[in-house]
Amino acid sequence: MTEWFPTLTHLFGRFEFGLPWLFLLLPLAWLVYRFSKPMGRQQSALLVPFYADLPLGSTPAASSPANRWNLPLAVVIWLSVLTAAAGPRWIGNPVELPVTGRDTMLAVDLSESMTIKDLPLNGREADRLEVIKDVVSKFIDNRKGDRLGLILFGSNAYLQTPLTFDVETVRTLLNESTIGIAGPMTAIGDAIGLGVRQLRKRPKEQRVMVLLTDGANTAGNLSPLKAAELAAKEGVTIYSVGVGADEMIIPGLFGSNFGAQRVNPSADLDEETLTKIAEQTGGRYFRARSQEDLQEIYRTIDSLEPIEQSKETFRPVKELFYWPLGLALLLSALMALIHFASRFSSNKEKQPL
């Protein structure tokens, strides 16, 4: 019979008290009642000539409901208070945490060129950053159990969010970012270097960086290829993504087709360097010319084989103290109500006809 108990506990959880030793205080109320002595000296009191006429002035008879229920109610109230103080709780069955073991650092370009509206988003024209926010938000949704970090870069690179399991915060800070807050130019090398500095603290097999940019390196102290060399030494895999359409039409006079020009808005995109960065670190270079391209890229990155770590489990704890505490409060109110009704009834009987 005892062999089944651990199995049932594992499947359905168990009930326990956080401070069970508090039940040793159970006889305390009786000890106080039994051995405490009434006050021996007389104290002066406030004279109230009409006290006998007050509804609360009389004491219920020994056979009244108030006296009959005093002891059982007091016992149950005391037991309920002790039970609440002992911390009753339900320990649920074990729950496995979804830990894949990947540490992914997102580096997003916020230079001025990200304002170009050459990518469609849900049937309308949108700037490049809007599309990136939309697609990356969906990518973040699938990162349950991964640590995510966020780097925003323009003329300078800034760590917006260190590696964290709180992916919702990463999404919020990405969506709140605005073009130009990091400067108008593009420091790709510095962004990679900052990402490597954060990822080097993690096991080598788990270091992944996704770099999104629409241009070439025009700022910073570290060249992109030198930064890629450092990343390769530290075991950081970089997936670089070049964002921007190959073609867009600039309207002519007064928005008409007359004098309209067909241009390449991604002429400044340094695909050669981005490709070398990816190849040098064991990653891949992707070209995103539309929202659909970005979605497909992130699906590809999402399909990377995760590194399994030791599975973590926890047992959810549900506190139950409020049930006995609520019972004690309810019975206290009931005791007061019984006393009030008994006194009221007693005084009513004593009133002359």
Long-range contacts (C-beta under 8 A, 24 or more apart in sequence): 10-93, 10-94, 11-93, 12-93, 13-90, 13-91, 13-92, 13-93, 13-315, 14-90, 14-91, 15-88, 15-89, 15-90, 15-91, 16-88, 16-89, 16-91, 17-86, 17-87, 17-88, 17-89, 18-86, 18-87, 18-88, 18-89, 19-85, 19-86, 19-87, 20-86, 22-82, 22-85, 22-86, 23-82, 23-86, 25-82, 26-78, 26-79, 26-82, 29-74, 29-75, 29-78, 55-343, 55-344, 55-347, 56-343, 57-347, 58-343, 58-346, 58-347, 58-350, 60-339, 60-342, 60-343, 60-346, 61-346, 64-342, 64-346, 65-338, 65-341, 65-342, 66-338, 66-339, 66-341, 66-342, 66-343, 69-335, 69-338, 70-335, 73-331, 73-334, 73-335, 73-338, 74-335, 76-327, 76-331, 77-328, 77-331, 77-332, 77-335, 80-324, 80-325, 80-327, 80-328, 80-331, 81-324, 81-325, 81-328, 83-321, 83-324, 84-321, 84-322, 84-323, 84-324, 84-325, 84-328, 85-321, 87-319, 87-321, 88-319, 88-320, 88-321, 88-323, 88-324, 89-317, 89-318, 89-319, 89-320, 89-321, 90-317, 90-318, 90-320, 91-315, 91-316, 91-317, 92-315, 92-316, 92-317, 92-318, 93-315, 94-313, 94-314, 94-315, 95-313, 95-314, 95-315, 95-316, 96-311, 96-312, 96-313, 97-145, 97-311, 97-312, 97-313, 97-314, 98-144, 98-145, 99-145, 99-309, 99-311, 99-312, 100-145, 100-146, 100-306, 100-307, 100-308, 100-309, 101-146, 101-203, 101-205, 101-206, 101-306, 101-307, 101-308, 101-309, 102-146, 102-147, 102-206, 102-208, 102-304, 102-306, 102-307, 103-146, 103-147, 103-149, 103-163, 103-199, 103-202, 103-206, 103-207, 103-208, 104-143, 104-146, 104-147, 104-148, 104-149, 104-208, 104-209, 104-210, 105-148, 105-149, 105-150, 105-151, 105-163, 105-195, 105-198, 105-199, 105-208, 105-209, 105-210, 106-136, 106-148, 106-149, 106-150, 106-151, 106-170, 106-174, 106-209, 106-210, 106-212, 107-151, 107-152, 107-153, 107-157, 107-191, 107-192, 107-194, 107-195, 107-209, 107-210, 107-211, 107-212, 108-132, 108-136, 108-150, 108-151, 108-152, 108-153, 108-174, 108-177, 108-212, 109-153, 109-154, 109-186, 109-188, 109-191, 109-212, 109-213, 109-214, 109-215, 109-243, 110-152, 110-153, 110-154, 110-177, 110-178, 110-179, 110-180, 110-181, 110-182, 111-153, 111-154, 111-155, 111-179, 111-180, 111-182, 111-183, 111-184, 111-185, 111-186, 111-213, 111-214, 111-215, 112-154, 112-179, 112-180, 112-184, 113-186, 113-214, 113-215, 113-268, 114-179, 114-214, 114-243, 115-179, 116-214, 116-244, 116-248, 116-265, 118-244, 118-245, 118-248, 118-265, 118-266, 119-243, 119-244, 119-245, 119-289, 119-290, 119-291, 120-290, 120-291, 121-291, 122-291, 127-179, 128-214, 128-243, 128-244, 129-177, 129-179, 131-243, 131-291, 131-294, 132-212, 132-243, 132-294, 133-174, 133-175, 133-177, 134-291, 135-291, 135-294, 135-295, 135-298, 136-171, 136-174, 136-212, 136-298, 137-171, 137-174, 137-175, 138-295, 138-298, 139-298, 139-301, 139-302, 140-167, 140-170, 140-171, 140-174, 141-167, 142-302, 143-167, 147-202, 149-195, 149-198, 149-199, 150-174, 151-191, 151-194, 151-195, 152-177, 152-181, 152-182, 153-182, 153-186, 153-187, 153-188, 153-190, 153-191, 153-194, 154-180, 154-181, 154-182, 154-183, 154-184, 154-185, 154-186, 154-187, 154-219, 155-182, 155-183, 155-184, 155-185, 155-186, 155-187, 155-219, 155-220, 156-182, 156-183, 156-187, 156-190, 156-219, 156-220, 157-182, 157-187, 157-190, 157-191, 157-193, 157-194, 157-220, 158-182, 158-194, 159-194, 159-198, 162-198, 163-198, 163-199, 163-202, 183-219, 185-218, 185-219, 186-213, 186-215, 186-216, 186-217, 186-218, 186-219, 187-217, 187-218, 187-219, 187-220, 188-213, 188-216, 188-217, 188-220, 188-224, 188-227, 188-273, 189-217, 189-220, 189-221, 189-222, 189-223, 189-224, 189-225, 189-226, 189-227, 190-219, 190-220, 190-221, 190-222, 190-227, 191-220, 192-222, 192-224, 192-227, 192-228, 192-230, 192-231, 192-238, 192-277, 193-222, 193-227, 193-230, 195-231, 195-236, 196-227, 196-230, 196-231, 196-234, 196-236, 199-234, 199-236, 200-234, 200-236, 203-307, 204-234, 204-235, 205-235, 205-307, 206-307, 207-234, 207-235, 207-236, 207-237, 208-236, 208-237, 208-239, 208-304, 209-236, 209-237, 209-238, 209-239, 210-238, 210-239, 210-241, 210-301, 211-238, 211-239, 211-240, 211-241, 211-274, 211-277, 212-241, 212-243, 213-240, 213-241, 213-242, 213-243, 213-269, 213-274, 214-242, 214-243, 214-244, 214-266, 214-268, 214-269, 215-268, 215-269, 215-270, 216-268, 216-269, 216-270, 216-273, 217-270, 217-273, 224-273, 224-274, 224-277, 225-273, 225-276, 225-277, 225-280, 227-277, 228-276, 228-277, 228-280, 228-281, 229-280, 231-277, 231-280, 231-281, 232-280, 232-281, 232-282, 236-281, 237-281, 237-282, 237-283, 238-277, 238-278, 238-281, 238-283, 239-278, 239-283, 239-284, 239-285, 239-286, 239-301, 240-274, 240-275, 240-277, 240-278, 240-283, 240-284, 240-285, 240-286, 241-274, 241-285, 241-286, 241-287, 241-288, 241-294, 241-297, 242-266, 242-269, 242-271, 242-274, 242-285, 242-286, 242-287, 242-288, 243-288, 243-294, 244-269, 244-288, 244-289, 245-289, 245-290, 246-289
